[in-house]
């Protein structure tokens, strides 16, 4: 019998979410529809999380999707979702760092990267550095669907420091400028409505707290409670500063 994987804050939070970020699945599907891609096209879904995005674009658009996830606990969740959807012939899963996986993979038609961590392999990459790395893995005319934190206003220094532990973020104009500087065409961009981001923030804390109440003696309970407190503090303090942007970018080469 295989050893039980420990539960984690992320797994509990994202098991109840349709998308592991502050964006609606309908917005993601609408963006992918604009690419015109269909059967025969290949996509990479970086930081696949619960694999909902990978599964849906494979189901709806007929794409072959290579999902990548670094966290083994999240990868276990993604694998179970892929198997439950009977999509093993269309969606594959690799447990690896995004930069390492991209370096050994031929360019593809579409990359989806929503709330990813260190796509360049540098640690805390700038927006432009992340886009440059991803562009190298796109075919000429290929597409990047990028989603991440957007600063809605200049954040207080402590909030920026805590939020930018793994990536550097910018505002809407900054993301668009970084994409252009990396040689990508900005086809579309939107910031999620406040109520969508609020629901994401609420779900990200409520499910882990409920799990801790149900499993107070579990060895992971302390860590999960700590992360729930930390995320709630960041979300509440940062509500007027943090949003989620979704950008459809095209490699014009």
JODARA-V554103 format. One record per helix or strand of 2 or more residues. SS is the DSSP state (H for helix, E for strand). FROM is the first residue (numbers start at 1). TO is the last residue. If there is no record, write none. Layout:
BEGIN
[[SS/FROM/TO] [SS/FROM/TO]]
END
This chain:
BEGIN
[[H/9/15] [H/25/35] [E/42/46] [H/52/61] [E/64/69] [H/72/84] [E/91/95] [H/98/103] [E/108/114] [H/127/136] [E/138/151] [H/157/163] [H/172/181] [E/184/191] [H/194/214] [H/221/237] [E/242/251]]
END
